[in-house]
Amino acid sequence: MDGNTSFSRRSALRAGALVVGGLGGCLGGSGETTPEPVVDHPAGQQINGTTDDSCETPEKRDSKDPLVVEFDSREALRCQGKLFDGFEDISRWNTYDGYVGGDLSTVVQGVQSARLTAKPDQSRAWIYRRFEDGLDLSDRDLSLAVHPGEGQSRVTQFRLQLLAPDRENRIEMWHPVGGVRGWVRLDFGPTEFVGEPDLGDVREVRIQTWVGAEQAASCNVDELRTTPKLSEPAVVITFDDINVTQYRNAFPIMQKYGFSGVVGAIPWVADQRGRIGPKRLREMRDAGWDVVSHPQDENPLPAYSPEHQEKLIRASKRWLVENGFEEGARFVIWPFGRTDAKTLDLGAKYHYMGFLGGRCPSGRITGPMTVGRVNGDDVETTLRTLERAKRSGQVAVIMYHTVGGGGDRITTGEFEQTMRRIKELGLRVVTASDLWEMQSTGM
């Protein structure tokens, strides 16, 4: 199973220019839960004279290698929608806990990012921005560029909160980042509805990361964006490792409901007993499934040298193409749900989308190499995620390994319960290819 180009105008500003706790431009919190709010008006932030920051068409790669994709999907999708806040003006934000400052040395786009820090005696880094007249986000979804940090102070999750209009009526959005390193874009969706939130009247946007007791934290966020809602909610059903129970148990149930799925193939085990071989995989493909790459070795890809990572990624994709799975070969399920900056760069060279772990649905994709998935073995959480995807008009991606194979994995009965609920909710079931086509790349 489980970057980024800079504006040249900031290059002269980056040498050691970091503004953090206690220095000019920094906001700090003492742990109080009700500080005086900074009131803001819902005006778009001006970037190069416009409130809409669309990406340029990415350059097509000049490569005759048939395994290399034509363009970097991250460059094609990262600017979908509108820039909500680029953190160029940190004074727009205040803190409930921890500290926030402008960081000129760790940036995705523009001049600076926001650096969130917390001392060991602070349980979290927590910032917020208030809107006096309210924001209408009823037809928008949110995404955020995040850097979890390094070493002992790195964080493992980020949380967005929308107070709509107050704390008793809000939306919680949690996204884990334990499996990633470096800058990534996260696409957020609800993990909890509290009260009866009205997204037509959002009065406060919060960004938070939980630290815990006696643990310092340091991380960065940049480019909070909004994207228009998709035309309809959907679900992607994925399977890792080509375990034969996926063919014997899950495949016929999904056929009964008229669903197609996504199966991540490990080429070097496809002929082993207990796995789905090429013939059966082609049967699934002919039923509308995507057979995608899952280049798993003994350890997560970041544990290996870039050369060995690329060897695995290329070998996996070549096997897919040679066995008739060209459509699915455009996508990858990251082994063990772990990547780092180099892994993502290599992945984007050979694939358009990559799937990780996660816990929330999402809308239009701005981080195509880090698409989150909910663990299907946790049936209750999965069912709640499906209901939230339906309510919020988003896409839920489910991850499975074995179905009815024993152990702590999902039973065949529980799997059918989940498929039945998808049908009851009227969710459209899509493949990775469908999900890719749903994105507005213009290409």
C-alpha positions as CSV (number, residue, x, y, z in Angstrom):
1,M,0.0,0.0,0.0
2,D,0.7,1.8,1.2
3,G,8.7,21.5,-4.6
4,N,8.5,23.5,-5.9
5,T,9.5,26.2,-8.3
6,S,10.1,29.7,-6.8
7,F,9.5,33.2,-8.1
8,S,12.8,34.8,-9.0
9,R,11.7,37.9,-7.2
10,R,12.2,36.3,-3.9
11,S,15.6,34.7,-4.5
12,A,17.5,37.7,-3.1
13,L,15.3,37.6,0.0
14,R,15.8,34.1,1.1
15,A,19.3,34.0,2.6
16,G,18.7,33.2,6.2
17,A,15.7,35.5,6.4
18,L,13.4,33.7,8.9
19,V,11.0,35.5,11.1
20,V,9.8,33.4,14.0
21,G,8.7,33.7,17.7
22,G,9.7,36.8,19.4
23,L,11.1,38.7,16.4
24,G,9.4,41.4,14.3
25,G,6.4,40.2,12.4
26,C,5.6,37.4,14.8
27,L,2.4,36.7,16.6
28,G,2.6,34.5,19.8
29,G,0.0,32.8,22.0
30,S,0.2,32.0,25.7
31,G,-2.3,29.1,25.5
32,E,-5.4,31.3,26.2
33,T,-8.4,29.9,24.4
34,T,-10.3,33.2,23.9
35,P,-7.9,36.0,22.7
36,E,-9.3,39.1,21.1
37,P,-10.0,38.2,17.5
38,V,-8.4,40.0,14.5
39,V,-11.3,41.1,12.4
40,D,-10.9,40.9,8.7
41,H,-13.1,41.6,5.7
42,P,-13.6,39.0,3.0
43,A,-11.6,40.7,0.3
44,G,-9.4,38.6,-2.0
45,Q,-5.7,38.8,-1.5
46,Q,-4.0,40.6,-4.5
47,I,-1.3,38.5,-6.2
48,N,0.2,40.2,-9.3
49,G,-2.9,42.4,-9.5
50,T,-5.6,39.6,-9.5
51,T,-7.5,37.6,-7.0
52,D,-7.3,34.5,-9.2
53,D,-3.9,32.8,-9.5
54,S,-4.1,30.3,-12.3
55,C,-1.2,28.2,-13.3
56,E,0.5,28.5,-16.7
57,T,0.2,25.4,-18.9
58,P,3.0,23.1,-17.8
59,E,5.8,22.5,-20.2
60,K,5.5,19.2,-22.0
61,R,8.5,17.1,-21.4
62,D,11.0,16.6,-24.2
63,S,11.4,12.9,-23.7
64,K,11.2,10.0,-26.1
65,D,10.9,7.6,-23.2
66,P,7.4,6.0,-23.5
67,L,7.2,5.5,-19.7
68,V,7.6,9.2,-18.9
69,V,4.3,11.2,-18.8
70,E,3.9,14.3,-20.9
71,F,3.8,16.9,-18.0
72,D,4.1,17.3,-14.3
73,S,0.5,17.1,-13.0
74,R,1.5,19.0,-9.8
75,E,2.3,22.1,-11.9
76,A,-1.0,21.6,-13.9
77,L,-3.2,21.4,-10.9
78,R,-1.6,23.3,-8.0
79,C,-3.2,26.6,-9.0
80,Q,-6.8,25.3,-9.5
81,G,-9.3,27.8,-8.1
82,K,-8.5,31.0,-6.3
83,L,-5.9,32.0,-3.8
84,F,-7.6,32.6,-0.4
85,D,-4.4,33.6,1.5
86,G,-0.8,33.4,0.4
87,F,0.5,34.4,3.9
88,E,2.3,37.4,2.5
89,D,0.7,39.5,5.3
90,I,1.0,37.6,8.6
91,S,-0.8,40.4,10.4
92,R,-4.1,39.0,9.0
93,W,-3.6,36.0,11.4
94,N,-3.6,35.7,15.2
95,T,-2.9,32.8,17.5
96,Y,-4.8,30.8,20.0
97,D,-1.7,28.8,20.9
98,G,1.9,28.6,19.8
99,Y,3.4,31.2,17.5
100,V,3.3,32.2,13.8
101,G,5.8,34.2,11.8
102,G,6.7,34.8,8.2
103,D,9.4,32.4,6.8
104,L,11.3,33.6,3.7
105,S,13.4,30.5,3.4
106,T,10.8,27.8,3.2
107,V,8.3,28.8,0.5
108,V,6.1,27.3,-2.1
109,Q,5.0,30.4,-3.9
110,G,5.4,34.1,-3.4
111,V,7.8,35.8,-0.9
112,Q,7.1,33.9,2.3
113,S,5.1,31.1,4.0
114,A,3.7,31.0,7.5
115,R,5.8,29.2,10.0
116,L,3.9,27.7,13.0
117,T,5.8,26.8,16.1
118,A,4.9,25.5,19.6
119,K,7.1,25.2,22.7
120,P,7.1,21.9,24.7
121,D,4.7,23.5,27.2
122,Q,2.2,24.3,24.4
123,S,-0.1,21.6,23.2
124,R,-0.5,22.9,19.7
125,A,0.3,25.5,17.1
126,W,-3.0,27.2,16.3
127,I,-3.7,30.3,14.1
128,Y,-6.9,31.9,13.0
129,R,-8.3,34.6,10.7
130,R,-11.6,36.4,11.4
131,F,-14.1,37.8,8.9
132,E,-16.5,40.4,10.2
133,D,-19.1,40.1,7.5
134,G,-18.8,36.4,6.9
135,L,-17.6,34.4,3.9
136,D,-19.7,32.4,1.5
137,L,-17.8,29.1,1.0
138,S,-20.9,27.1,0.3
139,D,-19.7,26.3,-3.2
140,R,-16.0,26.0,-2.5
141,D,-13.5,23.5,-1.2
142,L,-10.2,24.1,0.5
143,S,-6.6,23.1,-0.1
144,L,-3.4,24.0,1.6
145,A,0.4,23.6,1.0
146,V,2.1,22.2,4.1
147,H,5.6,21.3,5.2
148,P,5.5,19.0,8.3
149,G,9.0,20.1,9.4
150,E,12.0,18.0,10.2
151,G,13.4,15.9,13.0
152,Q,11.9,15.8,16.5
153,S,9.8,18.9,16.0
154,R,8.0,17.7,12.8
155,V,4.2,17.3,13.0
156,T,2.1,14.4,11.8
157,Q,-1.2,16.1,11.0
158,F,-2.9,19.4,10.0
159,R,-6.4,20.5,10.9
160,L,-8.6,23.2,9.2
161,Q,-11.6,24.5,11.0
162,L,-14.4,26.6,9.6
163,L,-16.6,28.4,12.2
164,A,-19.9,28.9,10.4
165,P,-20.7,31.1,12.0
166,D,-19.4,30.1,15.5
167,R,-17.7,27.4,17.5
168,E,-20.9,25.6,18.1
169,N,-21.5,25.4,14.4
170,R,-18.3,24.4,12.6
171,I,-16.6,22.0,10.3
172,E,-13.5,20.0,11.3
173,M,-11.1,18.8,8.6
174,W,-8.2,16.6,9.7
175,H,-5.5,15.4,7.4
176,P,-2.5,13.2,8.5
177,V,0.9,13.8,7.1
178,G,2.9,11.1,8.9
179,G,3.9,9.4,5.7
180,V,5.2,12.5,3.8
181,R,8.3,14.7,3.9
182,G,8.8,18.1,2.5
183,W,6.2,20.4,0.8
184,V,3.0,18.8,-0.3
185,R,-0.5,20.1,-1.2
186,L,-3.4,18.7,0.8
187,D,-7.0,18.7,-0.4
188,F,-9.3,19.0,2.6
189,G,-12.8,17.7,3.3
190,P,-14.9,17.4,6.5
191,T,-14.1,14.8,9.1
192,E,-16.8,16.2,11.5
193,F,-19.8,18.5,11.3
194,V,-20.5,20.1,14.7
195,G,-23.9,21.6,15.1
196,E,-25.5,23.0,12.0
197,P,-22.7,24.9,10.2
198,D,-23.7,27.4,7.5
199,L,-21.0,27.6,4.9
200,G,-22.7,30.7,3.5
201,D,-21.6,32.5,6.7
202,V,-18.1,31.5,7.7
203,R,-16.8,33.9,10.3
204,E,-13.4,32.3,11.2
205,V,-10.9,30.1,9.5
206,R,-8.5,28.2,11.8
207,I,-5.3,26.2,11.0
208,Q,-4.0,23.9,13.7
209,T,-1.6,21.1,14.4
210,W,-1.7,19.1,17.5
211,V,1.6,18.6,19.3
212,G,0.9,16.9,22.6
213,A,2.7,17.1,26.0
214,E,6.3,18.1,26.2
215,Q,6.8,18.1,22.5
216,A,8.0,21.1,20.5
217,A,6.7,21.6,17.0
218,S,7.8,23.6,13.9
219,C,6.0,23.4,10.5
220,N,5.0,25.6,7.6
221,V,1.9,26.4,5.6
222,D,1.4,28.3,2.4
223,E,-1.1,29.0,-0.3
224,L,-4.5,28.4,1.2
225,R,-6.8,28.0,-1.9
226,T,-10.4,27.5,-2.7
227,T,-11.7,25.5,-5.6
228,P,-15.3,25.2,-7.1
229,K,-17.3,22.2,-6.1
230,L,-17.4,19.2,-8.3
231,S,-20.7,18.6,-10.2
232,E,-21.5,15.5,-8.1
233,P,-20.1,13.5,-5.2
234,A,-18.3,10.3,-5.9
235,V,-16.2,7.4,-4.4
236,V,-13.1,5.6,-5.6
237,I,-12.6,2.0,-4.3
238,T,-8.9,1.0,-4.3
239,F,-7.1,-2.3,-3.4
240,D,-3.4,-2.7,-2.6
241,D,-1.2,-5.7,-3.3
242,I,-3.3,-7.8,-5.7
243,N,-4.3,-10.3,-2.9
244,V,-6.5,-13.0,-4.5
245,T,-9.3,-12.3,-2.0
246,Q,-9.8,-9.0,-4.0
247,Y,-10.7,-11.1,-7.0
248,R,-12.6,-13.9,-5.3
249,N,-14.6,-11.9,-2.8
250,A,-14.6,-8.2,-3.6
251,F,-14.8,-8.4,-7.4
252,P,-18.1,-10.3,-7.6
253,I,-19.7,-8.1,-5.0
254,M,-18.8,-5.0,-6.9
255,Q,-20.0,-6.6,-10.1
256,K,-23.4,-7.1,-8.5
257,Y,-23.6,-3.4,-7.7
258,G,-22.3,-2.3,-11.0
259,F,-19.1,-0.8,-9.5
260,S,-15.6,-0.7,-11.0
261,G,-12.5,-0.4,-8.8
262,V,-8.8,0.3,-8.8
263,V,-6.2,-2.4,-8.0
264,G,-2.6,-1.7,-7.3
265,A,-0.4,-4.4,-8.8
266,I,3.0,-5.4,-7.5
267,P,4.5,-7.0,-10.7
268,W,7.1,-9.1,-9.0
269,V,4.6,-11.1,-7.0
270,A,1.9,-11.4,-9.7
271,D,2.7,-15.0,-10.4
272,Q,2.9,-16.1,-6.8
273,R,0.2,-18.2,-5.1
274,G,-2.4,-16.1,-3.3
275,R,-2.1,-13.1,-5.8
276,I,-4.1,-12.0,-8.8
277,G,-2.2,-13.0,-12.0
278,P,-2.2,-11.1,-15.3
279,K,-5.1,-13.1,-16.8
280,R,-7.5,-12.3,-13.9
281,L,-6.3,-8.7,-13.8
282,R,-7.2,-8.3,-17.5
283,E,-10.6,-9.7,-16.7
284,M,-11.0,-7.0,-14.1
285,R,-9.7,-4.4,-16.5
286,D,-12.3,-5.5,-19.1
287,A,-15.0,-5.0,-16.4
288,G,-14.0,-1.4,-16.2
289,W,-11.3,-1.5,-13.5
290,D,-8.0,0.4,-13.5
291,V,-4.9,-1.7,-12.8
292,V,-2.3,0.8,-11.4
293,S,1.2,0.7,-10.2
294,H,2.2,-0.3,-6.7
295,P,6.0,-0.6,-6.8
296,Q,6.4,-2.2,-3.4
297,D,9.7,-3.6,-2.1
298,E,10.6,-4.6,1.5
299,N,10.7,-1.0,2.7
300,P,8.9,2.2,1.8
301,L,10.4,3.9,-1.3
302,P,12.1,6.8,0.7
303,A,14.3,4.2,2.4
304,Y,16.1,3.6,-0.9
305,S,18.4,5.7,-3.0
306,P,16.8,7.8,-5.8
307,E,18.3,5.4,-8.3
308,H,16.7,2.3,-6.7
309,Q,13.4,4.1,-6.3
310,E,13.4,5.1,-10.0
311,K,14.3,1.5,-10.9
312,L,11.3,0.2,-9.0
313,I,8.9,2.8,-10.4
314,R,10.0,2.2,-14.0
315,A,9.9,-1.6,-13.7
316,S,6.4,-1.5,-12.3
317,K,5.1,0.8,-15.0
318,R,6.8,-1.1,-17.8
319,W,5.1,-4.3,-16.6
320,L,1.7,-2.7,-16.6
321,V,2.2,-1.3,-20.1
322,E,3.5,-4.6,-21.5
323,N,0.6,-6.5,-20.0
324,G,-2.1,-4.3,-21.4
325,F,-2.8,-1.9,-18.5
326,E,-1.8,1.4,-20.2
327,E,-4.7,3.4,-18.8
328,G,-4.0,2.4,-15.2
329,A,-0.2,2.8,-15.6
330,R,-0.7,6.5,-15.4
331,F,-1.4,6.2,-11.7
332,V,0.5,4.9,-8.6
333,I,-0.5,3.7,-5.1
334,W,2.5,4.6,-2.8
335,P,3.8,1.5,-1.0
336,F,3.3,1.7,2.8
337,G,1.7,5.1,2.2
338,R,5.1,6.9,2.5
339,T,6.8,9.4,0.3
340,D,9.4,12.2,0.4
341,A,10.2,15.0,-1.9
342,K,12.4,12.9,-4.2
343,T,9.8,10.1,-4.3
344,L,7.2,12.6,-5.3
345,D,9.4,14.1,-8.0
346,L,10.1,10.6,-9.4
347,G,6.4,9.7,-9.2
348,A,5.4,12.8,-11.1
349,K,7.8,11.9,-13.8
350,Y,6.0,8.6,-14.5
351,H,2.5,9.1,-13.2
352,Y,-0.3,11.7,-13.1
353,M,-1.8,10.8,-9.7
354,G,-0.5,9.1,-6.5
355,F,-2.6,7.7,-3.7
356,L,-1.6,7.8,0.0
357,G,-3.5,7.3,3.3
358,G,-5.8,9.8,4.9
359,R,-9.1,10.3,6.6
360,C,-11.2,12.9,4.8
361,P,-12.9,13.3,1.4
362,S,-11.8,16.0,-0.9
363,G,-13.0,18.1,-3.9
364,R,-11.0,19.1,-6.9
365,I,-7.4,18.0,-6.7
366,T,-4.6,20.5,-6.2
367,G,-2.2,17.9,-4.9
368,P,-2.4,15.1,-7.4
369,M,0.5,13.0,-6.1
370,T,-0.9,12.9,-2.5
371,V,-4.5,11.9,-2.9
372,G,-5.8,10.8,0.5
373,R,-7.6,7.5,1.2
374,V,-9.7,6.3,4.2
375,N,-8.9,2.9,5.6
376,G,-11.8,0.6,4.5
377,D,-11.0,-1.9,7.3
378,D,-12.4,0.8,9.7
379,V,-16.0,0.3,8.6
380,E,-17.6,2.9,10.9
381,T,-15.1,5.7,9.8
382,T,-15.5,4.7,6.2
383,L,-19.3,4.9,6.4
384,R,-19.1,8.3,8.0
385,T,-16.7,9.4,5.3
386,L,-19.1,8.3,2.6
387,E,-21.9,10.3,4.2
388,R,-19.7,13.4,4.6
389,A,-18.7,13.1,0.9
390,K,-22.3,13.0,0.0
391,R,-23.2,16.0,2.2
392,S,-20.2,18.1,1.0
393,G,-20.3,17.1,-2.7
394,Q,-16.8,15.6,-2.6
395,V,-14.9,12.4,-3.5
396,A,-14.1,9.7,-0.9
397,V,-11.3,7.3,-1.8
398,I,-11.4,4.0,0.1
399,M,-8.4,1.7,0.7
400,Y,-8.6,-2.1,1.0
401,H,-6.0,-4.9,1.2
402,T,-7.7,-8.3,1.8
403,V,-11.5,-8.9,1.8
404,G,-12.6,-11.9,3.8
405,G,-9.1,-13.1,4.3
406,G,-9.1,-13.2,8.1
407,G,-7.0,-11.3,10.6
408,D,-7.9,-7.8,11.4
409,R,-8.9,-7.0,7.8
410,I,-12.5,-6.4,6.6
411,T,-14.8,-9.4,6.3
412,T,-16.8,-10.2,3.1
413,G,-20.0,-9.2,4.9
414,E,-18.6,-5.9,6.1
415,F,-17.4,-5.2,2.6
416,E,-20.8,-5.8,1.1
417,Q,-22.3,-3.6,3.8
418,T,-20.1,-0.8,2.6
419,M,-20.9,-1.3,-1.0
420,R,-24.6,-1.4,-0.2
421,R,-24.3,1.9,1.7
422,I,-22.6,3.5,-1.4
423,K,-25.6,2.4,-3.5
424,E,-28.1,3.7,-0.9
425,L,-26.3,7.1,-0.8
426,G,-26.4,7.3,-4.6
427,L,-22.7,8.0,-4.9
428,R,-21.1,7.6,-8.3
429,V,-18.3,5.1,-8.2
430,V,-15.4,6.2,-10.3
431,T,-11.9,4.8,-11.2
432,A,-8.6,6.6,-11.1
433,S,-9.0,7.3,-14.8
434,D,-12.4,8.9,-14.1
435,L,-11.0,10.9,-11.2
436,W,-8.2,12.2,-13.4
437,E,-10.7,13.3,-16.1
438,M,-12.7,15.1,-13.5
439,Q,-9.8,17.6,-12.9
440,S,-9.8,20.8,-15.0
441,T,-6.3,20.5,-16.5
442,G,-7.3,22.0,-19.8
443,M,-5.1,19.5,-21.4
